[in-house]
Amino acid sequence: MKIVSTQVYNTATVLIGILAVGYIDYLTGLEIRIFPLYFLPLARAATVFSRTAAVAASIFAATTWILAQYLSGREYSSSYIWGVNFVTQGIAFVLVTTLIASLRTALARERALSRTDPLTGLFNSRALYEIAGAELTLCHRNKRPAALAFIDLDNFKQVNDSFGHGRGDTLLRNVANLLTNTLRSTDVIARVGGDEFAIFLPEIEAHHAHTLLEKIRMLLQQFPDFEDLPISASIGAVAYANAPSTLQDMMKEADAHMYTVKAAGKNRVNVKSSAHTGDSANA
């Protein structure tokens, strides 16, 4: 219902805007040229509508303009000039609207690329801080649990050295797909280093986080891509019963726990509960 209401509101504001400019155009008569004002509602149409709908709004604006000209008493030496002016004005409206829509699309694409890891399609570190930070704020405000995990692929450098970077890149993409297919839609997954992944898990207790991360470790251990490779996963995580207010401290803690796992022999999970209890779950 909210989406429908937004669409109705956007449509109404654009149409009313065009008609309001057309009415002003009619009232000001032939000597005052205010047609550039039509670009105001058309600019909004280009930012909130699809390109097809924005073009339709441009044609509606051209129709409104030519009608205002006619009602104001505009006369031409030949009737066909009405058609020519309608077409040329319509083309001008369509061109500007299309340019604005193209700019909007390009900006959205650049924004998405700036938050996406180009190799795996996962979020990058910047997006992790933005999106997970917003989720963490909600958990903190509502006194809900949250966890954050670091996954490091053990011996990944050996893959690149022995089999080439192409094989390593394929492995990273497949690991990213496995994480995406295994985790919840509410979880935030990011590639934060060459062979490191970070996962923010909102609304999850420490023991559930451990179970989930152990499942991921086992799936990676059984991963077909790992069969002929010396690869395993070291996973360190921190879990809070009451989420903290900032993500940075969670990142540091989870990273430290991941390196503790690597120092202790790799290929295991360590989930540290840092919320008032100080106890931990290890495997």
C-alpha positions in Angstrom: 0.0 0.0 0.0 2.9 2.4 0.8 4.3 1.8 -2.7 1.0 2.5 -4.3 0.6 5.7 -2.2 4.0 6.9 -3.3 3.2 6.2 -6.9 -0.1 8.1 -6.7 1.6 11.0 -4.9 4.4 11.2 -7.5 2.0 11.1 -10.4 -0.3 13.7 -8.8 2.6 16.1 -8.1 3.9 15.9 -11.7 0.5 16.2 -13.4 -0.6 19.1 -11.1 2.7 20.8 -11.6 2.4 20.7 -15.4 -1.2 21.9 -15.3 -0.3 24.7 -12.8 2.5 25.9 -15.2 0.0 25.6 -18.1 -2.5 27.8 -16.2 0.1 30.4 -15.4 1.2 30.3 -19.1 -2.4 31.0 -20.1 -2.9 33.8 -17.6 0.4 35.6 -18.5 -0.7 35.7 -22.2 1.5 35.7 -25.2 4.1 38.3 -24.4 5.6 36.6 -21.3 7.4 33.3 -22.1 7.3 31.0 -19.1 7.7 27.7 -20.9 11.0 26.9 -19.1 8.9 26.4 -15.9 7.5 23.2 -17.5 11.0 21.7 -16.9 10.4 21.8 -13.1 7.7 19.1 -13.0 9.4 17.3 -15.9 12.6 17.1 -13.9 10.7 15.5 -11.0 9.1 13.1 -13.5 12.5 12.1 -14.7 13.7 11.3 -11.2 10.6 9.4 -9.9 9.2 7.7 -13.0 10.5 5.1 -15.5 11.9 6.6 -18.7 8.7 5.7 -20.6 6.5 7.4 -18.1 8.8 10.4 -18.1 8.5 10.7 -21.9 4.7 10.4 -21.5 4.8 13.3 -19.0 6.8 15.3 -21.6 4.2 14.8 -24.2 1.5 15.8 -21.8 3.5 18.9 -21.0 3.8 19.7 -24.7 0.0 19.2 -25.1 -0.6 21.5 -22.1 1.7 24.2 -23.5 0.1 24.2 -27.0 -3.4 24.4 -25.4 -2.3 27.3 -23.2 -1.0 29.1 -26.4 -4.3 28.5 -28.2 -6.5 29.6 -25.4 -4.3 32.8 -24.9 -5.2 33.8 -28.5 -2.0 32.8 -30.3 -2.4 32.9 -34.1 -0.2 31.7 -36.9 -0.1 32.4 -40.6 -0.9 28.7 -41.3 -2.6 26.0 -39.3 0.2 23.5 -39.8 2.5 25.7 -37.7 0.6 24.5 -34.7 1.7 21.0 -35.4 5.3 22.0 -36.1 5.5 23.9 -32.8 3.9 21.1 -30.9 6.4 18.6 -32.2 9.5 20.8 -31.7 8.4 21.8 -28.2 7.6 18.2 -27.4 11.0 17.1 -28.6 12.7 19.7 -26.4 10.7 18.4 -23.4 11.5 14.8 -24.2 15.2 15.4 -24.7 15.7 17.3 -21.4 13.6 14.7 -19.5 15.5 11.8 -21.1 18.9 13.5 -20.2 17.8 13.9 -16.6 16.6 10.3 -16.4 19.9 9.1 -17.9 21.9 11.1 -15.4 19.8 9.6 -12.6 20.5 6.1 -13.9 24.2 6.8 -14.2 24.4 8.2 -10.7 22.5 5.2 -9.3 24.9 2.9 -11.1 28.0 4.7 -9.8 26.5 4.6 -6.3 26.0 0.9 -6.5 29.5 0.3 -7.9 31.0 2.3 -5.1 29.4 -0.1 -2.6 30.0 -3.4 -4.4 33.0 -5.6 -4.6 33.5 -6.0 -8.4 34.8 -9.6 -8.2 32.2 -11.3 -6.0 29.2 -8.9 -6.3 29.1 -8.7 -2.5 29.1 -5.5 -0.5 32.5 -3.9 0.1 33.8 -2.4 3.3 32.2 0.9 2.7 28.8 -0.6 2.2 29.3 -2.9 5.2 29.8 0.1 7.5 26.8 2.0 6.0 24.2 -0.9 5.8 25.3 -3.0 8.8 25.8 0.3 10.8 22.2 1.2 10.2 21.0 -2.3 11.1 23.1 -2.2 14.3 21.6 1.2 15.3 18.2 -0.4 15.2 19.3 -3.4 17.2 20.9 -1.1 19.7 17.9 1.1 20.0 15.6 -1.9 20.5 18.0 -3.7 22.8 18.2 -6.6 20.5 21.1 -9.1 19.9 23.6 -8.9 17.1 26.7 -10.6 15.9 29.5 -10.0 13.5 31.9 -12.6 12.0 35.1 -12.6 10.0 35.9 -15.4 7.7 39.4 -16.0 6.5 40.2 -18.6 3.8 43.3 -20.4 5.1 46.2 -20.9 2.7 44.5 -19.0 0.0 47.8 -17.5 -1.2 48.9 -21.0 -2.1 46.0 -21.3 -4.5 47.1 -18.1 -6.4 50.7 -19.2 -6.3 50.1 -22.8 -7.5 47.0 -22.5 -9.7 47.0 -18.8 -10.8 44.8 -15.9 -9.9 42.1 -17.0 -12.3 41.4 -20.1 -10.1 41.6 -18.0 -7.0 39.1 -15.5 -8.4 36.7 -18.3 -9.3 37.0 -19.7 -5.8 36.2 -16.4 -4.2 33.1 -15.9 -6.4 31.9 -19.4 -5.5 32.5 -18.8 -1.8 30.5 -15.6 -2.1 27.6 -17.5 -3.7 27.7 -20.1 -1.0 27.5 -17.5 1.7 24.6 -15.7 -0.1 22.7 -18.9 -0.5 23.3 -20.1 3.1 22.7 -16.9 5.1 19.5 -15.1 5.8 18.3 -12.3 3.6 18.6 -9.9 6.6 22.3 -10.7 7.0 24.9 -8.3 5.5 27.8 -10.0 3.7 30.9 -8.2 2.5 34.2 -9.0 1.1 36.6 -6.9 3.2 40.0 -8.2 2.0 41.6 -10.4 -0.6 40.3 -13.6 1.0 38.4 -12.2 4.0 34.7 -11.9 4.3 32.7 -10.1 7.0 29.1 -11.0 8.0 26.8 -8.9 10.1 24.1 -11.0 11.8 21.2 -9.0 13.3 18.8 -10.4 15.8 20.8 -13.5 16.6 22.0 -14.9 19.9 25.6 -16.2 20.4 24.7 -19.9 20.4 22.6 -19.5 17.2 25.4 -17.5 15.6 27.9 -20.3 16.5 25.6 -22.9 15.0 25.2 -21.0 11.8 28.9 -20.2 11.4 29.9 -23.8 12.1 27.4 -24.8 9.4 29.2 -22.4 7.0 32.6 -23.8 8.0 31.5 -27.3 7.3 29.9 -26.4 4.0 33.1 -24.7 2.9 35.1 -27.8 4.1 32.9 -30.0 1.9 33.0 -27.4 -1.0 33.9 -29.1 -4.3 36.3 -26.2 -5.1 38.3 -27.1 -2.0 38.7 -30.8 -2.8 42.1 -30.5 -4.5 43.2 -27.4 -2.5 44.7 -26.9 0.9 41.9 -24.5 1.8 39.8 -24.2 5.0 38.0 -21.4 6.8 38.9 -19.8 10.1 35.9 -17.9 11.5 36.0 -15.5 14.4 32.9 -13.7 15.7 31.6 -11.5 18.5 28.0 -11.6 19.7 26.1 -9.2 21.9 22.9 -9.9 23.7 22.3 -6.1 23.6 23.8 -4.7 20.5 26.5 -1.9 20.9 26.1 1.5 19.3 29.0 1.3 16.9 30.2 -1.2 14.4 33.9 -0.4 14.5 34.5 -2.1 17.9 32.6 -5.2 16.7 34.8 -5.3 13.6 38.0 -5.1 15.7 36.8 -7.8 18.1 35.7 -10.2 15.4 38.9 -9.7 13.5 40.9 -10.4 16.7 38.9 -13.6 17.3 39.5 -14.7 13.7 43.3 -14.4 14.2 43.0 -16.3 17.5 41.5 -19.2 15.5 44.3 -19.0 12.9 47.0 -19.0 15.7 45.3 -22.0 17.3 45.4 -24.2 14.2 42.9 -22.7 11.7 39.7 -24.4 10.4 37.5 -23.7 13.3 34.9 -21.3 14.7 35.3 -19.0 17.7 32.2 -16.9 18.8 32.9 -14.6 21.7 29.9 -13.4 23.7 30.8 -9.8 24.8 27.4 -8.9 26.3 27.8 -8.7 30.1 28.7 -12.4 30.4 32.1 -12.7 29.0 31.6 -16.4 28.2 32.4 -17.9 24.8 31.4 -20.6 22.4 34.3 -22.4 20.6 34.7 -25.3 18.3 
